[in-house]
Amino acid sequence: MNSNCIRLDKVQVLDKPTCRRVSEITIGKPTTNSLPLSWIAEEGQTDWIVDYEVLKDGKVIKFDSVPVSTNPYTIEGLPSSSVHS
């Protein structure tokens, strides 16, 4: 067997499940470096993805997509001299 080869057996390809949207997103009182969030989720939902942008002088300086398993959730480590959205 060549060292550059691999063998696979019983490979299965599945559709990625679609994400269900949450409702009534609430933004709590922000601090200098954090932003608390909460939302209403459908029954049985336990994992979400929080997307956020950090703006400075009207320009996006950071975009992040964070896997989350708690509700509420607080985005931490935001720059103090920026706008969070």
Secondary structure, DSSP 8 states (H G I E B T S, - for coil): --TT-----S------------EEEEE----SS-EEEEEE--TT---EEEEEEEEETTEEEEEEEEEE--SSEEE----TTSEE-
